[in-house]
Amino acid sequence: MMDSDPDECIFETDDHGHERGMVSASPHRPMEVQNNNNRANQQAEEESSNDEAMDENLSATVHISGIEVSIAHDINSEPYNNQQQQMRQQQSHSSNMYMSDLPGANFRDHSFHHMLHHKSSSSQSSTAAARHSSNEVSMIDAASSIASSTHRSIGEQQGSRNDDDDDSSLLSEKYVEDRDNSITQFQNWSENEQVDFVQNLLHLMCHYQHGQVNNVLKPMLQRDFVSVLPQRGLTHVAETILSFLDAKSLCSAESVCHEWYRVIQEGHIWRRLIERNVRTDSLWKGLSERRGWGQYLFKRGSQKDSYYHQLYPRIVADIEKIEDNWRRGNFHLDKIQCRSDNSKGVYCLQYDDEKIVSGLRDNTIKLWDRKTLENTKNTGRPELANRAEPASLPVPRDRQGHQPYRVLTGHTGSVLCLQYDNNVIITGSSDSTVRVWDVKTGEAINTLVHHCEAVLHLRFDNGLMVTCSKDRSIAVWDMISAREINMRRVLVGHRAAVNVVDFDDKYIVSASGDRTIKVWVTSSCEFVRTLNGHKRGIACLQYRDSLVVSGSSDNTIRLWDIESGACLRILEGHEELVRCIRFDNKRIVSGAYDGKIKVWDLQAALDQRSPPHNLCIQTLMKHTGRVFRLQFDEFQIVSSSHDDSILIWDFLNVSDMNENRLPTIEE
């Protein structure tokens, strides 16, 4: 007689605390803004003159280049009065209209002459200081005259250079003499002193004057390096720089001139752009392998760069189509019917481009060839065998007669978990053992006996393996080789069956039927913290970087920050126990005992501003039994179920719905 289904009891827990937790948004606390009413009083000397209002009070606080500057001028100062009179005579009506809209315009002349007045006052302290100050005043005076000249020219035809001859006639002989002396003095300074002096001048200028200086500097700083570098034998430098452009910028660069276009074509910049994306993005890498254009990459001379220029938008369109298929739930469905001899159910699986490895309730491990699925005939209706089926049809194509190309036997209980790499397949079973198999020959090469009850889950990587069991313990193993695997440590702390483990170089994470997730240090196996929140036993979990995603028999999915232990989000939608869960950078995919597979938006789930009803992208319903295990990548989901089937949900090879819509078949 077959032993009782271990999957039915490993998540048992007591009947207390069945209430579901709800996400409560913390109320936003209003920002407290305090207005400081203690402002400094500005005093101005009252004058009885009939001058303009701006001359009545010349005490003010302004911001020049983000710096708060207090200005207080003596209106009886002779330099000020003379300069104001000269300014009023020279400014035209149009110039006044334009300058009235410029921020800080009313304070421009005041700031310069404030410095002049300050310099003059300082010169009276000593004779030596006076001579030094006189030189500085002379240069500042010249700079002030330059700024005044620039100020006047702004309002005339938007600063057109055609009026340079007319503007030069406004310059006084004294200004020209002072300017030349200042330039001579400027040239005698060191580079650091010259930079310091110019910086001081810039601080004295207003914002619109900075814009005028910027217009002069821009063409001086511009260099056509793409055209110049090849002339100096540095074509490879120009090509390397251009290779870091994105597609939009690269299109613009091609249109600059013939020389730029030549460098891009001869440097195969479009090919480099595609190669960079293939190296850094798994979606691009997968497409290059599945579509075949990857064979033309990473080699010179295989194709002209125009080929890659035309290929790029096709790749982008392909990616957009895949993303749209995920959002809309469009897929091509393949079904493997395992047809177990005794009890039915596929508890675990793992896949790659060549094979699917599955662990079944009938104690076997079955390996399936991915490529032969394309040639399997549909014995029910041959006319439909080679037709791609739209996702909207209620019944998926039922491929019968599937035979695994290899069956591994040796376990005396259901195969509950497995993982493989290029060398070995390691399986855990309800017979309490862990077995190691050669992935190429299928030979059993090692058996580990430690746990006293069913081995519910295992993970191995980089010479380390972690197993967990219904006996409430976690075992950490050192994998020296496939035949030499030694026990390092046993972790104890859970009060119920440990259903799942995951780890990286930093942490080991375990989840149990006792409703908790525990975190351990990988290197020392020391306990770190417990994550509490689920209302019932936890059935599945994945951990990567600092994020933990768990599924529970309370029908919810929780996202956790492993460092703080905080629950970041609760996802609700499944109607029964959440049995399996996986996530990548974009999505979370979950399977449950309600027979449904749900696809969630991971980035939206991590954003607390996202409303809960927008988190689930799609719900996929094709299994007729409980979903036990799933894995997915950018192109597909592969899932297994209690209905003894494996479904392959292909989001890449989806034909047009209108072309592949099958006629209604009357029974």
ZAKE-51711 format. One record per atom (N, C-alpha, C): x, y negated, z negated; residue in one letter. Coordinates in steps of 0.2 Angstrom, whole numbers, plus 5000, padded with zeros to 4 digits. Layout:
% residues N
XYZA
...
//
This chain:
% residues 667
500450065000M
500050005000M
500449945000M
500249895004M
500649835004M
500649794998M
501149764996D
501149724990D
500749654991D
500549634985S
500149574986S
500549514989S
500149474992D
500449414996D
500749364991D
501449364991P
501749324986P
501649244987P
501449234994D
501249164995D
500649134992D
500249184990E
499649164986E
499649144979E
500249164976C
500349154969C
500949104967C
501349094971I
501949054969I
501848984967I
501248954969F
501048894967F
500548884961F
500448944958E
499948944953E
500248894947E
499748864944T
499848824938T
499248824934T
499348794928D
498748794924D
498148744926D
497648744923D
497048714926D
496948644923D
497448614920H
497348544917H
497648494922H
497348434921G
497548374925G
497448384933G
496848394935H
496648404942H
496548334945H
496548274941E
496348214944E
496948194949E
496748154954R
497248134959R
497448064957R
498148054958G
498347984957G
498247944963G
498147874961M
497947824966M
498547774966M
498647744972V
499147694973V
498847634971V
499047594966S
498847534964S
499347484965S
499147434969A
499647384971A
499647334965A
500247324963S
500347274958S
500147204960S
499747174955P
499547104957P
500147054958P
500047014963H
500546964965H
500446904959H
501046894956R
501046834952R
501146774955R
500746724954P
500846654957P
501446624955P
501746594960M
502346564959M
502246494955M
502646484950E
502646424947E
503046374949E
502846324951V
503146264954V
503146204949V
503646184947Q
503646124943Q
503946064946Q
503546014946N
503845954950N
504145914945N
504745884947N
505145844942N
504945774944N
504645744939N
504445674941N
504945624938N
505445644935N
505945594933N
506445574938N
506245534942R
506645514948R
507045454946R
507645444949A
508045384948A
507745324951A
507745274947N
507445204949N
507945174954N
507745144959Q
508145114964Q
508045034963Q
508544994962Q
508544924961Q
508844894967Q
508544834969A
508844794975A
508744724973A
509244694975E
509244614973E
508844584978E
508344544975E
507844504979E
508244444983E
508044444989E
508344384993E
507744344996E
507844284997S
507344234999S
507344225006S
507744265010S
507844255017S
507244275021S
507144255027N
506644285031N
506844335036N
507344375034D
507644435038D
507044485038D
507244545041E
506744595042E
506744635035E
506144675035A
506044715028A
506644755027A
506944785031M
507444835030M
508044805027M
508144735027D
508644695024D
508544675017D
507844685015E
507644665008E
507944705003E
507944775004N
508244824999N
508644875003N
509244875002L
509744915005L
510044965000L
509644984995S
509845034990S
509345094992S
509645154994A
509245214995A
509745274994A
509345334995T
509645394994T
509445435001T
509945455004V
509845495011V
510245555011V
510045605015H
510445665016H
510745665023H
511445665023I
511745665029I
512145735030I
511945775035S
512245835036S
512145885030S
511545875026G
511345915021G
511645895014G
512045835014I
512345815008I
511945745006I
511745744999E
511445694997E
511945634996E
511745574999V
512245514998V
511845454996V
512045424991S
511745364988S
512145304991S
511745254994I
511945194998I
511745134994I
512145094992A
511945024990A
512344974993A
512144924997H
512544875000H
512344804998H
512844764998D
512744694997D
512644655003D
512044635004I
511744605010I
512144535011I
512444505006N
512844445007N
513544455009N
513744525010S
514344545013S
514444515020S
515044485021E
515144455028E
515144505033E
515544565032P
515544605038P
514844635039P
514444645034Y
513744675035Y
513344625039Y
513344555037N
512944505041N
513144505048N
513844495049N
514044485056N
513844545060N
513944605057Q
513844665061Q
513044675063Q
512644655058Q
511944655059Q
511744605065Q
512044555065Q
511844505070Q
512044525077Q
512644555077Q
512844575083Q
512444635086Q
512244675081M
511844735083M
511144715086M
510844665083R
510144635085R
510244605092R
510844575093Q
510844545100Q
510944595106Q
511244645104Q
511444695109Q
510944745111Q
510544765106Q
510044825107Q
509444795111Q
509344835116S
508744825120S
508044845117S
507544825120H
506844855117H
506844925118H
507044955124S
506945025125S
507445065120S
507945035118S
508445065113S
508145075106S
507745015104N
507445015098N
506845065098N
506545075103M
505945115103M
506245185102M
506745205105Y
507045275105Y
507345285098Y
507745235095M
508045255089M
507545255083M
506945225084S
506545225078S
506345295077S
506345345081D
506145415080D
506745455078D
507345425077L
507845475075L
507945475068L
508045535065P
508045535057P
508745505055P
508745465050G
509345435047G
509545375051G
509245355056A
509445295061A
509545235057A
509145215052N
509145155048N
509745155044N
510045205042F
510645205038F
511245215041F
511245225048R
511945235051R
512445185050R
512245125051D
512745065051D
512845055044D
512445065039H
512545045032H
513045095029H
513045155031S
513545205029S
514245185031S
514345165037F
515045145039F
515245085036F
514845035035H
515044975032H
515144975024H
514745025022H
514845045015H
515545065013H
515845105018M
516445135017M
516945075018M
516845035023L
517244975025L
517344925018L
516744915015H
516744875009H
517144905004H
517044975003H
517345004998H
518145004999H
518345015005K
519045015007K
519344945005K
518944895007S
519244825006S
519244814999S
518744834994S
518844824987S
519444864984S
519544924987S
520144964984S
520744924986S
520844894992S
521444864994S
521744804989S
521244774985Q
521444724981Q
521844744975Q
521844814974S
522144834967S
522944834968S
523244844973S
523944834974S
524144824981S
524744804982T
525044784989T
525144844993T
525444894990A
525644954993A
524944994995A
524544994991A
523945034992A
523544994997A
523644924997A
523244885002A
523444905009A
524144905010R
524344925017R
524044985019R
524145035015H
523845105017H
523145105018H
522745065014S
522045065015S
521845025021S
522244975023S
522144935029S
522144975035S
522645025036N
522645065041N
522045115042N
521845135036E
521245185036E
520645145038E
520545085036V
519945035037V
519945025044V
520545015047S
520544995054S
520345055059S
520545115057M
520345175061M
519545185060M
519345175053I
518645185052I
518245135056I
518445075056D
518145025059D
518045045067D
518645065070A
518545085077A
518045145078A
518045195073A
517645245073A
516845225073A
516745175069S
516145145068S
515945105074S
516345075078S
516245045084S
516045095089S
516445145089I
516245205094I
515545235093I
515345245086A
514745265085A
514145215087A
514345155086S
513845105088S
513745105095S
514245105099S
514245115106S
513845175108S
513945225105T
513545285107T
512845285105T
512745245099H
512045235097H
511645195102H
511945145105R
511645105110R
511445135116R
511945185118S
511845215125S
511345275125S
511045295119I
510645345119I
509945335122I
509745265121G
509045245124G
509145235131G
509645235135E
509745215142E
509745275146E
509145295149Q
509145345154Q
509445415151Q
509245425144Q
509445485141Q
510145495141Q
510545445140G
511245445140G
511645465146G
511345445152S
511645465159S
512345435159S
512745475162R
513445455163R
513545405168R
513045395172N
513145345178N
513245275175N
513045265169D
513145195166D
513745185162D
514245225163D
514845225159D
515245155161D
515145135167D
515545065169D
515145005165D
514445015165D
514144955162D
514244955154D
514345025151D
514445025144D
515144995142D
515545015147S
516244985145S
516344915145S
515844885148S
515844805148S
515644775141S
515344825137L
515044795131L
515544805125L
516144835127L
516644845122L
517044785122L
517144765116S
517544705115S
518344715115S
518644665116E
519444675117E
519744695110E
519444675105K
519644695098K
519544765097K
518944785099Y
518844865098Y
519344905102Y
519444885109V
519844925113V
520544925110V
520744865107E
521444865104E
521444915098E
520944905094D
520944945088D
520845025089D
520545035095R
520445105097R
521045135099R
521445095103D
522045125105D
522545135100D
522545085095N
523045095089N
522845155085N
522145165084S
521945225080S
522145285084S
522045285090I
522245355094I
523045365093I
523445305094T
524145315093T
524345345086T
523945315081Q
524045335074Q
523845415073Q
523245425077F
523045495076F
523545545079F
523845525085Q
524345575088Q
524945585084Q
525045535079N
525645545075N
525545595069N
524945615068W
524745655062W
524845725064W
524945775059S
524945845061S
524245875062S
524245935065E
523545965067E
523145965061E
523345985055N
522945985049N
522645925048N
523045875048E
522845805046E
522345775051E
522445795058Q
521945775063Q
521245805062Q
521245875060V
520645905059V
520345875053V
520645865048D
520345835042D
520045765043D
520445725047F
520145655049F
519445665053F
519445705058V
518845715062V
518345745058V
518445785053Q
517945815049Q
517645755044Q
518045715042N
517745655038N
517345615043N
517545605049L
517145565053L
516445595055L
516445665056L
515845695057L
515345695051L
515645695045H
515245695039H
514845625039H
515145575042L
514945505041L
514345495047L
514345535052M
513845535057M
513245555055M
512745535059C
512045565058C
511945625063C
511345655062H
511145715066H
511145705073H
510845645076Y
510845635083Y
511545625086Y
512045595081Q
512745585084Q
513045655084Q
512945705079H
513145765080H
513045805087H
512345785089G
512145815095G
512545795101G
512745725101Q
513145695106Q
513845725106Q
514145735100V
514745765100V
514745835102V
514245875101N
514145945103N
514145945111N
513745895114N
513745895121N
514445885124N
514845855121V
515545845123V
515945905122V
515845945117L
516245995115L
516046065119L
515446065120K
515146125124K
515546145130K
515546105135P
515946125141P
516746135140P
516946105134M
517646115133M
517846175130M
517346205127L
517446275123L
517246335128L
516846315133Q
516646375138Q
517246395142Q
517246465143R
517746495147R
517446555151R
517546565157D
517246615161D
517746675161D
517746705155F
518246755154F
518246815159F
517546835161V
517446885165V
517846875172V
517846815174S
518146805180S
518946795180S
519146765174V
519846745173V
520246805171V
519946855167L
520346915165L
520646955170L
520146975175P
520447015181P
521046975185P
520946915185Q
521546875189Q
522146885185Q
522146895179R
522746905175R
522946975173R
522647025177G
522747095177G
522447125171G
521947095168L
521647125162L
520847145163L
520747175169T
520047195171T
519747235165T
520147285163H
519947335158H
519647295152H
519947235150V
519647205144V
518947175146V
518947145152A
518247115153A
517747175154A
517947235156E
517447285157E
517247315150E
517747315145T
517547335138T
517147285135T
517247225136I
516747175133I
516047185136I
516047185142L
515347195145L
514947255143L
515347305142S
515047375140S
514647375134S
514747315130F
514347315123F
513747275124F
513547255130L
512947215132L
512347265132L
511747245130D
511147285131D
510947285138D
510347315140A
510147325147A
509947255149A
509547215145K
509347155147K
509847105149K
510347105144S
510947055145S
511347075151S
511347145152L
511747165158L
511447145164L
510847155165C
510447125171C
510647055172C
510547015167S
510746945168S
511446935170S
511946975167A
512646965168A
512746975176A
512347025179E
512447045186E
512246985190E
511846945188S
511546885192S
511946825191S
512546825187V
512846765186V
513246745192V
513646785195C
514046775201C
514246835204C
514546835210H
514846895213H
515346925210H
515746885206E
516346915203E
516146955197E
515646935193W
515346965187W
515047035190W
514647025195Y
514347085198Y
514847135200Y
515447115203R
515947165205R
516247195199R
516347165194V
516647195188V
516247245185V
515547225185I
515047275182I
515047335186I
515047335192Q
514947385197Q
515547435197Q
516147405197E
516747435198E
516947465191E
516747435186G
516847455179G
516347515176G
515847525180H
515347575179H
515047555172H
514847495171I
514547475165I
513947505163I
513547515168W
512847545167W
512947615165W
513447655167R
513547725165R
513847725158R
514247675156R
514447665149R
513947655144R
513447615147L
512847595142L
512447655141L
512347695146I
511947765145I
512347805141I
513047815142E
513447855138E
513447835130E
513447775129R
513447755122R
512747765119R
512247765122N
511547785119N
511547855118N
511847895123V
511847965122V
512247985116V
512747955115R
513247975109R
512847955102R
512447895102T
512247875096T
511547885094T
511147915099D
510447925098D
510247995100D
509948035096S
509748105097S
509248105102S
508848055103L
508248055108L
508648055115L
509048015116W
509448005122W
509848065124W
510148095119K
510548155120K
510048215122K
509548225119G
509048275120G
508748265127G
508648205129L
508348195136L
508948205141L
509548195140S
510048205145S
510148275146S
510048325141E
510048395142E
509448425145E
508848395144R
508248425146R
508048395153R
508248335155R
508148305162R
508748325167R
509348345164G
509848355169G
510348305171G
510148245169W
510648185171W
511248185167W
511248225161G
511848225157G
512448245160G
512348285166Q
512948315169Q
513348265173Q
513048205174Y
513448155178Y
513748105173Y
513748115166L
514048065161L
514748095159L
515048045156F
515748055153F
516248085158F
516148065164K
516648085170K
516648025175K
517248005177R
517247955182R
517147985189R
516847935193G
516847955200G
516248005202G
515848025198S
515348065199S
514748035203S
514647975201Q
514047935205Q
514247865205Q
514047825210K
514147755210K
513747725204K
513947665202D
513547635196D
512847615198D
512747605204S
512047585206S
511547645204S
511847705205Y
511447765202Y
511247755195Y
511647735191Y
511547735184Y
511047675182Y
511147625187H
510747565186H
510047585187H
509947625192Q
509247645194Q
508947695189Q
509447735186L
509247785181L
509047765174L
509347705172Y
509147675166Y
508447665165Y
508147625169P
507447615168P
506947675168P
507247725172R
506847795172R
506847825165R
507447825162I
507547845155I
507147815150I
507147745151V
506747705146V
505947725147V
505747735153A
505047745154A
504847815151A
505347865152D
505247935149D
505247925141D
505647885138I
505547885131I
504947845129I
504747795132E
504047765131E
503547815132E
503547855137K
503047905138K
502947955132K
503547975130I
503648025124I
503247995118I
503447935116E
503247895110E
502447885111E
502247875117D
501547865118D
501147935117D
501447985119N
501148055118N
501148075111N
501648055107W
501548065100W
500948025097W
500947965099R
500347915096R
499647945098R
499647965104R
498947985107R
498748055106R
499248095104G
499148165103G
499148205109G
499548185114N
499548225121N
500148275120N
500048335122F
500548385121F
500348445126F
500848475127H
500848545131H
500948595126H
500448645125L
500448695120L
500648765122L
501148795119D
501348865120D
501248905114D
500948965115K
500849005109K
501149075109K
501549095104I
501749155103I
501349195098I
501049245101Q
500649295096Q
501149345094Q
501249345087C
501749395085C
501549465084C
500849475083R
500549545083R
500949585079R
500949575072S
501249615067S
500849675067S
501249735065D
500949795064D
500449805059D
500649785053N
500249795047N
499949725045N
500249695040S
500049625037S
500249575042S
499849515043K
499949465047K
500149405043K
500549365047G
500749305044G
501549285045G
501649225048V
502349205049V
502549155044V
502949175039Y
503049135033Y
503649075035Y
504149085039C
504649045040C
504949045047C
505248995049L
505548995056L
506048935056L
506448945061Q
506948895063Q
507048905071Q
507248855074Y
507248855082Y
507848815084Y
508048825090D
508548785094D
508248785102D
508648765106D
508448765113D
508448835116D
508748885113E
508748955116E
508349005113E
508248995106K
507849045102K
507449015097K
506949055094I
506649045088I
506749105084I
506949095078V
507049145073V
506449145068V
506049195067S
505449195062S
505549245057S
505249235051G
505249285046G
504449295044G
504349365044L
503649385044L
503449415038L
502749425037R
502549455031R
502649535031R
502749555037D
502849625038D
503549645037D
503949605033N
504649625031N
505149615036N
504949595042T
505449585048T
505649515049T
506249515053I
506449445056I
506449455063I
506049415067K
506049425074K
506349365077K
506749375083L
507049325087L
506649325094L
506549265096W
506149255102W
506549205107W
506549225113D
506949195118D
506549135121D
506749075120R
506349015122R
506249015130R
506749035134K
506649025141K
506149075144K
506049135141T
505649185144T
504849165143T
504749115138L
504049095137L
503749065144L
504149035148E
503949005154E
503749055159E
503949115159N
503749165164N
503249215161N
502949205156T
502549255153T
501849245156T
501549295159K
500849295162K
500349295157K
499749255159N
499149255155N
498749315158N
498649365154T
498249425157T
497549415157T
497349365153G
496549345152G
496349325159G
496649265162R
496449235168R
497149215172R
497349255176P
497949245180P
497949175183P
497349155186E
497449095189E
497549035185E
497549045178L
497748985174L
498448995171L
498849045173A
499449065169A
499949015170A
500048985176N
500548935177N
500348865177N
499748855174R
499448785174R
499648755167R
499848695167A
499948655161A
499248635158A
499148645152E
498548635148E
498548575145E
498048535146P
497948465143P
497748485135P
498048435131A
497948445124A
497248435122A
496748405126S
496148395124S
495648455125S
495948515128L
495548575129L
495448605122L
494948635120P
494848655113P
495248725112P
495348765117V
495648825116V
496348825119V
496948835116P
497548835119P
497648895123P
498148895128R
498348955132R
498549005128R
498249065128D
498449125124D
498949175128D
499549165127R
500049205130R
500049275126R
499849325130Q
499849395127Q
500449435129Q
500649485126G
501149535128G
501849505126G
501949455122H
502549435119H
502949485116H
503549495117Q
504049535114Q
504649505112Q
504849505105P
505449475103P
506049515106P
506549475107Y
507149515110Y
507549545105Y
507449535099R
507749565093R
507349565087R
507349625083V
506949625077V
507449655072V
507549615066L
508049635061L
507649665055L
507749725053T
507449755048T
507949775042T
507649775036G
508049795030G
507749775024G
507449715024H
507049695018H
506449745017H
506349745010T
505749785008T
505149745006T
505249685007G
504649635005G
504549585011G
504049545010S
503949485015S
504549445015S
504749415021V
505349375022V
505049305021V
505249275016L
504849205014L
505249145016L
505949155017C
506349095019C
506949115023C
507249075027L
507749095031L
508149025034L
508749035036Q
509148985039Q
509749015043Q
509848985049Y
510449015052Y
510848955055Y
511448975057D
511948935061D
512248975066D
512848955069N
513148985075N
513349055073N
513449075067N
513749135065N
513249185061N
512849155057V
512449205052V
511749185052V
511349225050I
510649215048I
510649235041I
510349195036I
510249215029I
509549215028I
509249265025T
508549265023T
508449285016T
507849265013G
507649275006G
506949315007G
506849355002S
506249395003S
505949404996S
505349434996S
504949444990S
505249504987S
505749544990D
506049594987D
506649574982D
506649504981S
507149474976S
507849474979S
508049494985T
508649494988T
508749434993T
509449424994V
509649374999V
510049415004V
509949415010R
510249455015R
510649415020R
511249435023V
511649395028V
511649445034V
511549415040W
511549445046W
511949415051W
512249455055D
512649425061D
512149395066D
512249335068V
511749305072V
511849325079V
512349355081K
512449385088K
512249455089K
512449495084T
512349565085T
511749585081T
511549545076G
510949565072G
511149615066G
511749625065E
512049675060E
511949645053E
511749685048A
511649665041A
512349665038A
512649615036I
513349615034I
513449595026I
512949575023N
512949565016N
512249565013N
512249585006T
511649585002T
511849554996T
511449494993L
511549464987L
511049484982L
511149514977V
510649524972V
510849484965V
510349444964H
510449404958H
509749384955H
509249364959H
508649344956H
508249404954H
507849394949C
507449454947C
506749454950C
506549404953E
505849394957E
506049364964E
505449354967A
505449334974A
505949274976A
506349274981V
506749224983V
506249174987V
506149124985L
505649074988L
505949034994L
506549004992H
506848964997H
507548964997H
507948945002L
508648945002L
508848885007L
509448865005R
509848815010R
510548825009R
510948825015F
511648825015F
511948775020F
512548755018D
512848705022D
513548695020D
514048685024N
514748665022N
515048705016N
514948775017G
515248815012G
514848825005G
514248795005L
513848794999L
513148825000L
512848864996M
512148884997M
511848884990M
511148864991V
510748854985V
510148894986V
509948944981T
509348984982T
508948964976T
508248974977C
507748974971C
507249024971C
506949034965S
506549094965S
505949084960S
505549134961K
504949134957K
505149154949K
505749174948D
505949184941D
506149114938D
506049054941R
506148994938R
506848964938R
507249004941S
507948984941S
508248964948S
508748924948I
509148904954I
509848924954I
510048964960A
510748984960A
511148944965A
511748934963V
512248894967V
512748944969V
512948954976W
513448994978W
513948964982W
514548984981D
515148964986D
515149014991D
515148994997M
515149035003M
515949035006M
516349075004I
517049085007I
516949105014I
516549165015S
516449195022S
515749225021S
515549255027A
514949285027A
514949345022A
515549375022R
515549435017R
515749425010R
515949365009E
516249345002E
515849285000E
515349294996I
514849234994I
514849244986I
515049194982N
515149204975N
514749154971N
514449184966M
514049134962M
514449084958M
514249024959R
514548964955R
514148944949R
513548934949R
513148914943R
512448934944R
512048944938V
511348954938V
511048884935V
510548854938L
510248794935L
509548814933L
509448804926V
508848824923V
508548754920V
507848744920G
507548694918G
506848684920G
506648714925H
505948714927H
505548764923H
504948754922R
504448794918R
503948834922R
504148844929A
503748884933A
504148904939A
503848934944A
504248954950A
504548894953A
505148904955V
505448854959V
505348864967V
504948824970N
504648844976N
505148814982N
505548764981V
505948734986V
506548704984V
507148704987V
507748664986V
507948634992V
508348584991D
508748544996D
509348514993D
509848494997F
510448464994F
510848435000F
511248384997D
511848365001D
512448354997D
512948314999D
513548314995D
513448284988D
512948244987K
512848204981K
512348244976K
511748264979Y
511248294974Y
510948354977Y
510748394972I
510348454973I
509648434970I
509148444975V
508448434973V
508048494973V
507648504968S
507248564967S
506448544965S
506048584967A
505348564966A
504948634964A
504448624959S
504248684956S
503448684955S
503148734953G
502448744952G
502348704945G
502848684941D
502748644935D
502548574936D
502448554943R
502348484945R
502848434945R
503448454944T
504048414943T
504548424949T
504948374950I
505548374955I
506148354950I
506648404951K
507248394947K
507848374951K
508248334949V
508848314953V
509448334949V
509948364952W
510548384949W
511148364953W
511748354950V
512348334954V
512648394957V
512748384964T
513048444968T
513648464965T
514148424964S
514848444963S
514848484956S
514548454951S
514648474944S
514048514942S
513448514946C
512848544944C
512548524937C
512648464935E
512348424930E
511748404931E
511248404926F
510548374927F
510548304927F
510148264932V
510148194932V
509548164930V
508948184933R
508348154931R
507748204934R
507148184931T
506548224934T
506048174937T
505748184942L
505248144946L
504648174944L
504248134941N
503548154939N
503048114942N
502448144944G
501948104947G
501348154950G
501548204953H
501148254956H
500648284951H
500048294952K
499548314948K
499448394947K
499748424952R
499748504952R
500448524955R
500548584956G
501248614958G
501448584965G
502048584965I
502448554972I
502648614976I
502448614982A
502548674987A
503048664992A
503248604993C
503748584999C
504048524997C
504648515000L
505048454999L
505648455004L
505748385006Q
506448375010Q
506748315007Q
507448325007Y
507848265004Y
508348245009Y
508448185010R
508948155015R
509048085013R
509748065013D
509948005011D
509647985004D
509347935003S
509047924996S
508247934996S
508047965001L
507247975001L
507148055000L
506648064996V
506348134995V
505548124997V
505348175001V
504648175003V
504448245000V
503848244996S
503648314994S
502848324995S
502648384995G
501948404996G
501748444991G
501148444989S
500848474983S
500248504984S
500048544979S
499348574979S
498848534976S
499048464975D
498548414973D
498348384980D
498548414986N
498348384993N
498648324995N
499148304991T
499448234993T
500248244995T
500448194998I
501148184999I
501448124996I
502048134993R
502348074989R
503048064992R
503248004992L
503847974994L
504247944988L
504847974987W
505247954981W
505847924983W
506047874979D
506747854979D
507147894974D
507647934976I
508047984972I
508447944967I
508647884968E
509147854964E
508747824958E
508147794959S
507747764953S
507247814951S
507047864955G
506547904953G
505847874954G
505747814957A
505147784958A
504747814964A
504147824963C
503647844969C
503547784973C
503747794979L
503647734984L
502947734987L
502647794989R
502047794992R
501747864991R
501047864991I
500647924991I
500247924997I
500347985001L
499947995007L
499348045006L
498748025008E
498248065006E
497848075013E
497648135014G
497248155020G
497148225021G
497648275019H
497548345019H
496948365014H
496648415016E
496048435012E
496248495007E
496848525008E
497048585004E
497748575003E
498048625000L
498748624998L
499248605004L
499648555003V
500148545008V
500748585007V
500848635012R
501248695012R
501948675014R
502048635019C
502648625023C
502748545025C
503348525025I
503448455026I
504148435029I
504148395034R
504848375037R
504748305039R
505348275039F
505348205041F
506048185045F
506048135049D
506648105052D
506648035051D
506947995056N
506947925055N
506247885056N
505847925060K
505247885062K
504647915059K
504647985058R
503948015057R
504048065051R
503448075048I
503348135043I
502848185046I
503048245047V
502548295049V
502448345044V
501748355042S
501548395037S
501048455039S
501148515036G
500648565037G
500348585031G
499748605031A
499348625025A
498948685026A
498648705020Y
498148765020Y
497548755024Y
497348685025D
496748675029D
496848685036D
497448715038G
497548735045G
497748675050G
497848615047K
498048555051K
498748535050K
498948505055I
499648475055I
499548395056I
499848355052K
499748285052K
500448255053K
500348205058V
500948165059V
500848095056V
501348065052W
501348005049W
501847965051W
501747895051D
502247845052D
502647835046D
503347855046L
503747845040L
503947775039L
504047735044Q
504247665042Q
503647625039Q
503047635042A
502447605039A
502347635032A
502447695031A
502347725024A
502847685019A
503447675021L
503947635017L
503747565016L
503347535020D
503147465019D
502547465015D
502547435009Q
502047425005Q
501447385007Q
501647345012R
501047305015R
500647335020R
500847395022S
500447435027S
499847465024S
499247455026P
498647485023P
498647565024P
498347605019P
498447675019P
498047705026P
497547675028H
497247705034H
497647705041H
498147665041N
498647655047N
499247705047N
499247745041L
499847785040L
499847855044L
499347885045C
499247945049C
499147925056C
499647955060I
499647935068I
499147985071I
499248055070Q
498848105073Q
498748165068Q
498148195070T
498048265066T
497948315072T
498348365071L
498348415076L
498048485073L
497548505077M
497148565075M
497148615080M
497548665080K
497548725084K
497648795081K
497948785075H
498048845071H
497348865068H
497248935068T
496648965065T
496748985058T
497348975055G
497448995048G
497848945045G
498048965039R
498548915035R
499148905038R
499448845038V
500048825041V
500548835036V
501048885037F
501548905032F
502248865033F
502448855039R
503048825040R
503048785047R
503448735047L
503548695053L
504248655053L
504448645059Q
505048605061Q
504848565067Q
505248505068F
505148465073F
505748425075F
505748395081D
506248355084D
505848295088D
506248265092E
505948205095E
505448225101E
505548295103F
505148315108F
504548365107F
504648395101Q
504148455100Q
504048465092Q
503548505091I
503448535084I
503348605085I
503748645081V
503648715081V
503348735074V
502748775074S
502448785068S
502248855068S
502148885062S
501948955061S
501348955056S
501049015056S
500349015052S
500249085050S
499749085045H
499449145043H
499049185048H
498949145054D
498549185059D
499049225064D
499649235061D
500149275065D
500349245071D
500349175072S
500649145078S
501149095077S
501549075082I
501949025082I
501748975088I
501648915086L
501448865091L
501948815093L
502048805099I
502548755101I
502148695104I
502248635101W
501848575103W
502348535107W
502348535113D
502848495118D
502548425120D
502948375117F
502648305119F
503048275125F
503548315127L
503948295133L
503648315140L
503548375141N
503248405147N
502548405147N
502248345147V
501548335147V
501348305154V
500948345158S
500748325165S
500148275164S
500048245169D
499448195170D
498848225168D
498448195164M
497748235161M
497348245167M
497248195172N
496848205177N
497048255182N
497648265183E
497848315188E
497848385185E
497848395179N
497848465176N
497248475172N
496648435173R
496048455170R
495748515173R
495648565169L
495448625171L
494648625172L
494348665177P
493648665178P
493348705172P
492748695170T
492348725165T
492248795168T
492448845163I
492348915165I
491748945162I
491248975166E
490649005163E
490749075161E
490649095155E
490649165153E
490149205156E
//
